[in-house]
Amino acid sequence: MPVTRATTNDLPLLVALINSAYRGEGSKKGWTTEAGLLKGELRTDISTLTGLINNPQAVILKYTTNDGIITGSVYLEKQERGLYLGLLSVSPLQQAGGVGRQLLSAAEQYAKDTDCSFIFMSVISVRHELIAWYERHGFRNTGETKPFPDDDRFGIPTEPLEFVILEKKM
């Protein structure tokens, strides 16, 4: 099934998917885990995701299998700089199978459809494998950094963290 726009009905499944991809023991079955960098089981919650999906400048895209199971998602928000890409998530057992590439391709098409000339994102600077994956898909490190939020709701850092900004021209 193709990548489609998520709705508020999808939020409970999306929260579970995103948390499974980034945090907790289950996330270690994939290669995108943050479990070693942040203590805690949550990357997001219903309240936060509800705010994101209700943002009129944003969309959450989902990848659904032929069996109707959501195995991937990505958050896209049109901003002054371009299209912000965040929360790209793939079920740990489905990682390295092309779902992330399909979501990234859909994000690029969405950027073109909404007249955004850049896609940009923030990635934890020590996530070298993830940064390399985005670089292989045309993103470049801008050299900009951003502080990691001081908000323990979604994990307690196990080391000092910051974000790097990656960008791709459309």
Backbone as ProteinMPNN parsed JSONL, in Angstrom:
{"seq_chain_A": "MPVTRATTNDLPLLVALINSAYRGEGSKKGWTTEAGLLKGELRTDISTLTGLINNPQAVILKYTTNDGIITGSVYLEKQERGLYLGLLSVSPLQQAGGVGRQLLSAAEQYAKDTDCSFIFMSVISVRHELIAWYERHGFRNTGETKPFPDDDRFGIPTEPLEFVILEKKM", "coords_chain_A": {"N_chain_A": [[0.855, -1.185, 0.0], [0.477, 2.294, -0.655], [2.213, 5.258, 0.618], [0.373, 7.262, 2.779], [-1.673, 9.948, 4.057], [-1.809, 10.375, 7.538], [-4.398, 10.143, 10.032], [-6.276, 11.467, 12.833], [-7.373, 9.199, 13.942], [-5.376, 7.345, 13.668], [-3.531, 7.913, 15.605], [-3.047, 6.491, 18.199], [-1.781, 4.112, 17.285], [0.365, 5.215, 15.898], [1.804, 6.491, 17.949], [2.64, 4.251, 19.421], [4.222, 2.976, 17.452], [6.256, 4.94, 16.928], [7.455, 5.211, 19.468], [8.386, 2.583, 19.752], [10.309, 2.481, 17.785], [12.308, 4.213, 18.597], [12.857, 4.089, 21.399], [13.394, 2.148, 24.431], [13.713, -1.434, 25.094], [12.747, -2.948, 22.899], [13.314, -1.311, 20.716], [15.952, -1.757, 20.202], [16.145, -3.813, 18.449], [16.212, -2.794, 15.973], [18.109, -0.446, 13.922], [17.955, 2.226, 14.475], [17.667, 3.079, 17.051], [17.474, 5.093, 20.022], [17.908, 4.304, 22.505], [20.266, 3.841, 24.004], [21.163, 6.375, 24.379], [19.269, 7.895, 25.656], [17.492, 7.559, 28.608], [14.463, 5.923, 29.328], [11.129, 5.178, 28.185], [9.569, 6.568, 26.4], [9.254, 8.389, 23.381], [7.452, 10.024, 22.32], [4.043, 11.132, 22.945], [0.434, 10.744, 23.133], [-0.779, 13.295, 23.455], [1.219, 15.113, 22.565], [1.574, 14.241, 19.889], [-1.007, 14.663, 18.936], [-1.12, 17.45, 18.963], [0.795, 17.923, 16.959], [-0.351, 16.717, 14.646], [-2.599, 18.252, 14.349], [-1.647, 20.689, 13.594], [-1.953, 23.199, 11.25], [-0.015, 23.659, 9.338], [1.254, 21.324, 8.95], [1.765, 17.76, 8.38], [1.314, 14.287, 8.937], [2.689, 11.525, 7.54], [2.02, 8.135, 6.702], [3.168, 4.78, 6.411], [1.681, 1.945, 5.281], [1.217, -1.535, 5.482], [0.156, -4.12, 3.143], [-1.525, -5.615, 4.66], [-2.707, -3.812, 6.294], [-1.269, -2.785, 8.427], [0.408, -0.277, 10.17], [3.633, 0.541, 9.549], [5.498, 2.489, 9.361], [6.269, 6.018, 9.636], [6.259, 9.619, 9.191], [6.842, 12.963, 10.162], [5.986, 16.081, 8.835], [6.51, 19.502, 8.42], [5.657, 22.59, 7.182], [7.728, 25.311, 7.132], [9.284, 28.562, 7.496], [11.946, 28.303, 6.601], [11.832, 26.047, 5.026], [10.752, 22.705, 4.403], [10.267, 21.032, 7.322], [11.444, 17.99, 8.505], [10.658, 15.389, 10.613], [10.689, 12.874, 13.22], [10.916, 10.522, 11.658], [10.08, 7.296, 11.395], [10.382, 3.794, 11.622], [9.147, 0.574, 12.079], [11.044, -1.456, 14.264], [11.498, -4.153, 13.435], [11.096, -3.988, 10.746], [12.992, -2.365, 9.714], [15.597, -1.362, 7.45], [14.444, -2.373, 5.198], [13.419, -0.819, 3.198], [11.233, 0.807, 3.792], [11.744, 3.25, 5.111], [13.102, 4.621, 3.068], [11.003, 4.886, 1.235], [9.252, 6.531, 2.679], [10.857, 8.798, 2.909], [11.096, 9.495, 0.22], [8.408, 10.115, -0.298], [8.192, 12.323, 1.38], [9.891, 14.093, 0.064], [8.453, 14.446, -2.307], [6.203, 15.665, -1.239], [7.365, 18.034, -0.348], [7.996, 19.237, -2.808], [5.396, 19.47, -3.849], [4.341, 21.353, -2.141], [5.765, 23.586, -2.626], [8.271, 23.893, -1.349], [11.629, 24.577, -1.164], [13.662, 23.436, 0.217], [14.385, 20.658, 2.371], [14.713, 20.145, 5.755], [16.207, 19.031, 8.85], [16.665, 18.056, 12.302], [19.139, 16.199, 13.924], [20.355, 14.046, 16.431], [23.643, 14.639, 17.291], [25.534, 12.578, 17.78], [24.563, 10.394, 16.475], [25.803, 8.837, 14.32], [25.553, 6.769, 12.319], [22.93, 7.167, 11.455], [23.015, 9.818, 10.529], [24.811, 9.416, 8.421], [23.194, 7.794, 6.797], [21.191, 9.605, 5.994], [22.84, 11.387, 4.617], [23.654, 9.775, 2.485], [21.319, 9.863, 1.133], [21.203, 12.34, 0.039], [21.198, 14.526, 1.791], [22.884, 17.168, 3.541], [25.215, 18.08, 6.061], [24.761, 21.046, 7.677], [26.433, 22.342, 9.365], [25.362, 23.751, 11.398], [24.294, 23.79, 14.793], [22.131, 22.795, 17.474], [20.837, 23.177, 20.722], [20.136, 20.357, 22.842], [16.886, 19.659, 24.056], [15.935, 20.579, 27.369], [14.109, 18.707, 28.777], [12.658, 16.351, 30.511], [10.492, 14.706, 29.996], [10.493, 13.052, 27.763], [12.674, 11.33, 27.953], [15.84, 10.884, 29.561], [18.935, 12.188, 29.053], [21.899, 10.214, 28.647], [24.342, 11.163, 28.294], [26.01, 14.27, 27.397], [24.108, 15.94, 24.936], [23.479, 17.187, 21.62], [21.928, 18.695, 18.754], [22.497, 18.331, 15.235], [22.016, 20.124, 12.211], [20.604, 19.0, 9.293], [20.254, 19.241, 5.752], [18.533, 19.345, 2.623], [18.485, 20.285, -0.689], [15.801, 20.813, -2.853]], "CA_chain_A": [[0.0, 0.0, 0.0], [1.323, 3.492, -0.724], [2.29, 6.173, 1.75], [-0.817, 8.099, 2.821], [-1.758, 10.89, 5.168], [-2.371, 9.833, 8.776], [-5.506, 10.885, 10.625], [-6.291, 11.368, 14.295], [-7.686, 7.809, 14.296], [-4.128, 6.581, 13.644], [-2.596, 8.372, 16.633], [-2.558, 5.477, 19.143], [-0.839, 3.22, 16.602], [1.572, 5.982, 15.582], [2.561, 6.669, 19.196], [3.289, 2.969, 19.699], [5.262, 2.782, 16.44], [7.361, 5.884, 17.137], [8.157, 4.825, 20.69], [9.085, 1.305, 19.53], [11.451, 2.7, 16.899], [13.344, 5.039, 19.206], [13.144, 3.898, 22.824], [13.101, 0.882, 25.083], [14.411, -2.65, 24.661], [12.304, -3.357, 21.571], [13.943, -0.485, 19.68], [17.305, -2.27, 19.949], [16.064, -4.783, 17.362], [16.481, -2.024, 14.759], [19.379, 0.292, 13.976], [17.719, 3.658, 14.701], [17.351, 3.279, 18.457], [18.121, 6.1, 20.869], [17.822, 3.731, 23.853], [21.531, 4.012, 24.71], [21.432, 7.806, 24.567], [18.231, 8.482, 26.501], [16.768, 6.626, 29.461], [13.022, 6.112, 29.283], [10.418, 4.398, 27.171], [8.758, 7.416, 25.518], [9.779, 9.396, 22.462], [6.316, 10.931, 22.158], [2.801, 10.669, 23.571], [-0.792, 11.119, 22.392], [-0.977, 14.738, 23.528], [2.188, 15.764, 21.676], [1.272, 13.887, 18.504], [-2.257, 15.339, 18.588], [-0.74, 18.817, 18.616], [1.493, 17.928, 15.67], [-1.244, 16.385, 13.532], [-3.573, 19.341, 14.217], [-0.964, 21.886, 13.093], [-2.383, 23.386, 9.858], [1.156, 23.701, 8.454], [1.944, 20.038, 9.058], [1.124, 16.506, 8.011], [2.018, 13.059, 9.273], [2.493, 10.497, 6.524], [2.187, 6.785, 7.248], [3.357, 3.661, 5.494], [0.834, 0.843, 5.743], [1.395, -2.772, 4.715], [-1.055, -4.619, 2.493], [-2.376, -6.174, 5.718], [-3.28, -2.712, 7.057], [-0.452, -2.477, 9.599], [1.269, 0.895, 10.004], [5.005, 0.159, 9.903], [6.381, 3.641, 9.262], [5.63, 7.332, 9.603], [7.145, 10.782, 9.201], [6.186, 14.247, 10.417], [6.448, 17.139, 7.932], [5.929, 20.794, 8.758], [6.098, 23.696, 6.342], [8.24, 26.432, 7.912], [9.89, 29.602, 6.665], [13.19, 27.799, 6.009], [11.519, 24.96, 4.102], [9.949, 21.648, 4.993], [10.922, 20.351, 8.429], [11.183, 16.562, 8.557], [10.944, 14.87, 11.94], [10.066, 11.636, 13.672], [10.908, 9.437, 10.676], [10.045, 6.09, 12.232], [10.065, 2.517, 10.996], [9.116, -0.514, 13.052], [12.383, -2.056, 14.337], [11.597, -5.399, 12.679], [10.963, -3.676, 9.324], [14.074, -1.468, 9.304], [16.508, -1.82, 6.393], [13.65, -3.038, 4.177], [12.951, 0.124, 2.189], [10.122, 1.642, 4.256], [12.298, 4.589, 5.352], [13.351, 5.245, 1.755], [9.714, 5.261, 0.648], [8.757, 7.692, 3.422], [11.704, 9.925, 2.526], [10.673, 9.854, -1.136], [7.105, 10.774, -0.162], [8.464, 13.641, 1.967], [10.45, 14.928, -1.002], [7.348, 14.799, -3.189], [5.378, 16.624, -0.498], [8.097, 19.311, -0.392], [7.787, 19.797, -4.151], [3.977, 19.808, -3.988], [4.037, 22.518, -1.299], [6.709, 24.641, -3.029], [9.396, 24.035, -0.417], [12.863, 24.321, -1.903], [14.574, 22.7, 1.091], [13.938, 19.839, 3.489], [15.733, 20.186, 6.794], [15.897, 18.244, 10.038], [17.671, 18.034, 13.365], [19.497, 14.833, 14.293], [21.317, 14.021, 17.528], [24.961, 14.672, 16.638], [26.293, 11.331, 17.925], [23.887, 9.337, 15.701], [26.624, 8.838, 13.11], [24.982, 5.897, 11.282], [21.724, 7.805, 10.942], [23.468, 10.968, 9.731], [25.369, 8.864, 7.177], [22.075, 7.332, 5.975], [20.605, 10.788, 5.368], [23.808, 11.913, 3.646], [23.562, 8.919, 1.285], [20.074, 10.232, 0.455], [21.303, 13.703, -0.496], [21.239, 15.579, 2.811], [24.228, 17.594, 3.945], [25.319, 18.698, 7.369], [24.916, 22.488, 7.468], [27.371, 22.888, 10.352], [24.583, 24.368, 12.48], [23.919, 22.926, 15.914], [21.02, 23.27, 18.285], [20.903, 22.463, 22.002], [19.146, 19.327, 23.129], [15.944, 20.247, 25.023], [16.015, 20.217, 28.784], [12.749, 18.266, 29.05], [12.795, 14.942, 30.861], [9.288, 13.927, 29.669], [10.753, 12.079, 26.704], [13.963, 10.683, 28.121], [16.914, 11.557, 30.272], [20.186, 11.89, 28.338], [22.948, 9.493, 29.357], [25.552, 11.929, 27.999], [25.619, 15.555, 26.81], [23.622, 15.779, 23.563], [23.065, 18.347, 20.838], [21.464, 18.368, 17.409], [23.067, 18.946, 14.046], [20.966, 20.395, 11.223], [20.843, 18.468, 7.956], [19.409, 19.946, 4.775], [18.572, 18.884, 1.24], [17.85, 21.193, -1.653], [14.901, 20.111, -3.765]], "C_chain_A": [[0.894, 1.239, 0.0], [1.36, 4.268, 0.592], [1.084, 7.104, 1.665], [-0.769, 9.014, 4.036], [-2.42, 10.22, 6.38], [-3.512, 10.726, 9.252], [-5.43, 10.735, 12.151], [-6.65, 9.95, 14.755], [-6.437, 6.941, 14.374], [-3.215, 6.876, 14.828], [-2.155, 7.303, 17.634], [-1.539, 4.521, 18.514], [0.464, 3.942, 16.263], [2.434, 6.204, 16.828], [3.316, 5.382, 19.523], [4.437, 2.71, 18.716], [6.478, 3.657, 16.723], [8.153, 5.507, 18.39], [8.938, 3.53, 20.49], [10.324, 1.486, 18.664], [12.611, 3.402, 17.593], [13.767, 4.614, 20.603], [12.812, 2.491, 23.289], [13.843, -0.29, 24.459], [14.034, -3.068, 23.244], [12.973, -2.577, 20.453], [15.33, -0.992, 19.312], [17.325, -3.349, 18.872], [16.3, -4.113, 16.012], [17.783, -1.257, 14.918], [19.187, 1.771, 14.279], [17.433, 3.984, 16.162], [18.127, 4.439, 19.089], [18.234, 5.579, 22.301], [19.122, 3.893, 24.64], [21.849, 5.455, 25.039], [20.468, 8.46, 25.549], [17.538, 7.393, 27.302], [15.285, 6.962, 29.391], [12.421, 5.371, 28.114], [9.702, 5.26, 26.131], [9.595, 8.332, 24.652], [8.71, 10.452, 22.205], [5.124, 10.366, 22.913], [1.619, 11.181, 22.752], [-0.967, 12.63, 22.343], [-0.049, 15.475, 22.559], [1.851, 15.493, 20.217], [-0.04, 14.515, 18.035], [-1.977, 16.785, 18.194], [-0.06, 18.896, 17.261], [0.532, 17.694, 14.506], [-2.296, 17.478, 13.314], [-2.953, 20.66, 13.76], [-1.352, 22.073, 11.628], [-1.233, 23.449, 8.859], [1.854, 22.348, 8.356], [1.083, 18.878, 8.582], [1.964, 15.373, 8.592], [1.663, 12.059, 8.183], [2.753, 9.141, 7.166], [2.399, 5.798, 6.106], [2.581, 2.486, 6.071], [1.059, -0.379, 4.863], [0.079, -3.149, 4.034], [-2.031, -5.221, 3.49], [-2.989, -5.093, 6.599], [-2.508, -2.323, 8.304], [0.44, -1.272, 9.292], [2.666, 0.515, 10.477], [5.983, 1.321, 9.779], [5.593, 4.933, 9.237], [6.692, 8.418, 9.586], [6.301, 12.034, 9.395], [6.815, 15.289, 9.508], [5.739, 18.438, 8.288], [6.523, 21.878, 7.873], [6.477, 24.875, 7.246], [8.882, 27.431, 6.965], [11.129, 29.093, 5.93], [12.935, 26.766, 4.915], [10.636, 23.953, 4.807], [10.758, 20.955, 6.084], [10.483, 18.899, 8.427], [11.581, 16.066, 9.937], [10.249, 13.552, 12.188], [9.964, 10.563, 12.587], [11.087, 8.139, 11.45], [9.662, 4.884, 11.401], [10.106, 1.459, 12.091], [10.477, -1.203, 13.077], [12.534, -3.333, 13.519], [11.495, -5.183, 11.168], [12.103, -2.793, 8.812], [15.012, -2.161, 8.325], [15.765, -2.579, 5.299], [13.054, -2.096, 3.151], [11.818, 1.032, 2.626], [10.606, 3.078, 4.473], [12.562, 5.329, 4.053], [12.049, 5.701, 1.111], [9.113, 6.475, 1.355], [9.559, 8.941, 3.057], [11.341, 10.41, 1.124], [9.33, 10.584, -1.107], [7.268, 12.17, 0.435], [9.016, 14.591, 0.912], [9.361, 15.355, -1.983], [6.442, 15.825, -2.53], [6.048, 17.997, -0.503], [7.881, 19.992, -1.744], [6.345, 20.278, -4.322], [3.599, 21.061, -3.199], [5.039, 23.655, -1.516], [7.786, 24.926, -1.987], [10.676, 23.68, -1.168], [13.909, 23.586, -1.078], [13.787, 21.8, 2.026], [15.061, 19.929, 4.51], [15.26, 19.41, 8.009], [16.974, 18.439, 11.074], [17.865, 16.581, 13.785], [20.497, 14.913, 15.443], [22.708, 13.784, 16.94], [25.745, 13.374, 16.742], [25.632, 10.151, 17.207], [24.533, 9.222, 14.325], [26.053, 7.969, 11.983], [23.754, 6.533, 10.638], [22.079, 9.011, 10.073], [24.022, 10.482, 8.396], [24.255, 8.382, 6.248], [21.432, 8.524, 5.253], [21.551, 11.39, 4.336], [23.802, 11.081, 2.366], [22.303, 9.234, 0.483], [20.031, 11.723, 0.101], [21.299, 14.827, 0.52], [22.683, 15.935, 3.116], [24.146, 18.237, 5.314], [25.599, 20.178, 7.156], [25.986, 23.096, 8.37], [26.667, 23.574, 11.515], [24.314, 23.331, 13.562], [22.806, 23.601, 16.698], [21.087, 22.515, 19.604], [19.81, 21.409, 22.123], [18.198, 19.877, 24.187], [16.149, 19.71, 26.437], [14.611, 19.854, 29.252], [12.786, 16.766, 29.29], [11.572, 14.084, 30.517], [9.596, 12.792, 28.703], [12.167, 11.523, 26.754], [14.969, 11.549, 28.836], [18.219, 11.195, 29.579], [21.203, 11.173, 29.232], [24.311, 10.15, 29.15], [25.111, 13.283, 27.454], [25.249, 15.367, 25.327], [23.333, 17.137, 22.942], [22.599, 17.836, 19.483], [22.37, 19.003, 16.365], [21.904, 19.118, 13.061], [21.431, 19.858, 9.878], [19.839, 19.113, 7.011], [19.595, 19.33, 3.404], [17.843, 19.873, 0.366], [17.014, 20.358, -2.608], [15.1, 20.597, -5.192]], "O_chain_A": [[1.966, 1.222, 0.604], [0.634, 3.966, 1.539], [0.803, 7.668, 0.608], [0.073, 8.86, 4.921], [-3.463, 9.58, 6.251], [-3.578, 11.909, 8.916], [-4.618, 9.971, 12.674], [-6.264, 9.548, 15.852], [-6.43, 5.92, 15.062], [-2.23, 6.169, 15.038], [-0.958, 7.213, 17.904], [-0.547, 4.165, 19.15], [1.541, 3.351, 16.332], [3.66, 6.112, 16.76], [4.499, 5.422, 19.862], [5.51, 2.268, 19.125], [7.605, 3.165, 16.754], [9.383, 5.489, 18.367], [10.046, 3.396, 21.009], [11.286, 0.729, 18.792], [13.768, 3.21, 17.219], [14.936, 4.766, 20.958], [12.066, 1.752, 22.646], [14.51, -0.152, 23.433], [14.893, -3.494, 22.471], [13.181, -3.109, 19.363], [15.832, -0.693, 18.229], [18.397, -3.759, 18.428], [16.559, -4.792, 15.018], [18.478, -1.398, 15.924], [20.17, 2.51, 14.337], [16.991, 5.094, 16.461], [19.271, 4.717, 18.732], [18.612, 6.323, 23.207], [19.067, 4.07, 25.857], [22.705, 5.733, 25.879], [20.804, 9.454, 26.194], [17.051, 6.414, 26.736], [14.898, 8.131, 29.395], [13.116, 4.986, 27.174], [9.273, 4.75, 25.096], [10.531, 8.974, 25.13], [9.012, 11.609, 21.914], [5.184, 9.261, 23.454], [1.786, 11.949, 21.804], [-1.274, 13.182, 21.287], [-0.489, 16.358, 21.823], [1.843, 16.412, 19.399], [-0.171, 14.864, 16.862], [-2.527, 17.287, 17.213], [-0.306, 19.827, 16.495], [0.595, 18.395, 13.496], [-2.826, 17.613, 12.211], [-3.668, 21.642, 13.561], [-1.099, 21.176, 10.823], [-1.454, 23.307, 7.656], [2.92, 22.237, 7.751], [-0.13, 18.992, 8.407], [3.182, 15.496, 8.72], [0.489, 11.781, 7.934], [3.593, 9.011, 8.055], [1.883, 5.964, 5.001], [2.803, 2.083, 7.214], [1.09, -0.268, 3.637], [-0.97, -2.571, 4.315], [-3.224, -5.328, 3.209], [-3.711, -5.403, 7.546], [-3.033, -1.605, 9.155], [1.14, -1.25, 8.28], [2.87, 0.206, 11.651], [7.171, 1.161, 10.06], [4.417, 4.958, 8.872], [7.855, 8.184, 9.915], [5.196, 12.148, 8.864], [8.04, 15.377, 9.417], [4.518, 18.469, 8.439], [7.739, 22.058, 7.823], [5.658, 25.369, 8.02], [9.008, 27.17, 5.769], [11.334, 29.42, 4.761], [13.732, 26.629, 3.987], [9.865, 24.305, 5.7], [11.803, 20.364, 5.812], [9.29, 18.607, 8.354], [12.706, 16.291, 10.383], [9.337, 13.163, 11.458], [9.021, 9.772, 12.596], [12.12, 7.916, 12.081], [8.743, 4.937, 10.584], [11.008, 1.459, 12.929], [11.021, -1.509, 12.016], [13.604, -3.574, 12.96], [11.777, -6.097, 10.393], [12.176, -2.504, 7.617], [15.195, -3.378, 8.365], [16.375, -3.344, 4.552], [12.259, -2.523, 2.313], [11.466, 1.955, 1.891], [9.935, 4.022, 4.056], [12.282, 6.523, 3.944], [11.992, 6.773, 0.509], [8.533, 7.348, 0.709], [8.989, 10.023, 2.914], [11.286, 11.616, 0.88], [9.146, 11.568, -1.822], [6.562, 13.099, 0.042], [8.645, 15.764, 0.875], [9.349, 16.498, -2.438], [5.966, 16.751, -3.187], [5.37, 19.015, -0.647], [7.613, 21.192, -1.803], [6.101, 21.354, -4.868], [2.643, 21.752, -3.551], [5.146, 24.567, -0.697], [8.162, 26.079, -1.776], [10.783, 22.597, -1.741], [14.932, 23.157, -1.612], [12.669, 22.126, 2.427], [16.234, 19.801, 4.159], [14.066, 19.162, 8.179], [18.064, 18.925, 10.772], [16.904, 15.836, 13.975], [21.391, 15.76, 15.429], [22.916, 12.838, 16.181], [26.558, 13.089, 15.862], [26.104, 9.02, 17.325], [23.899, 9.476, 13.301], [26.063, 8.38, 10.823], [23.563, 6.447, 9.425], [21.504, 9.199, 9.001], [23.734, 11.07, 7.354], [24.359, 8.545, 5.032], [21.162, 8.461, 4.054], [21.105, 11.855, 3.288], [23.932, 11.633, 1.273], [22.221, 8.914, -0.703], [18.96, 12.291, -0.108], [21.389, 15.992, 0.132], [23.587, 15.112, 2.968], [23.143, 18.854, 5.675], [26.588, 20.527, 6.512], [26.399, 24.237, 8.163], [27.304, 23.936, 12.504], [24.132, 22.147, 13.276], [22.579, 24.807, 16.594], [21.369, 21.317, 19.604], [18.715, 21.554, 21.58], [18.658, 20.509, 25.138], [16.489, 18.545, 26.646], [13.995, 20.589, 30.023], [12.933, 15.994, 28.342], [11.599, 12.87, 30.719], [9.03, 11.704, 28.809], [12.782, 11.276, 25.717], [14.954, 12.775, 28.734], [18.578, 10.019, 29.52], [21.343, 11.487, 30.414], [25.305, 9.745, 29.752], [23.948, 13.439, 27.081], [25.975, 14.724, 24.569], [22.991, 18.099, 23.63], [22.848, 16.687, 19.118], [22.936, 20.074, 16.583], [20.938, 18.355, 13.081], [22.504, 20.209, 9.388], [18.732, 19.481, 7.406], [20.678, 18.853, 3.064], [16.709, 20.253, 0.655], [17.463, 19.327, -3.107], [14.428, 20.12, -6.106]]}, "name": "protein", "num_of_chains": 1, "seq": "MPVTRATTNDLPLLVALINSAYRGEGSKKGWTTEAGLLKGELRTDISTLTGLINNPQAVILKYTTNDGIITGSVYLEKQERGLYLGLLSVSPLQQAGGVGRQLLSAAEQYAKDTDCSFIFMSVISVRHELIAWYERHGFRNTGETKPFPDDDRFGIPTEPLEFVILEKKM"}
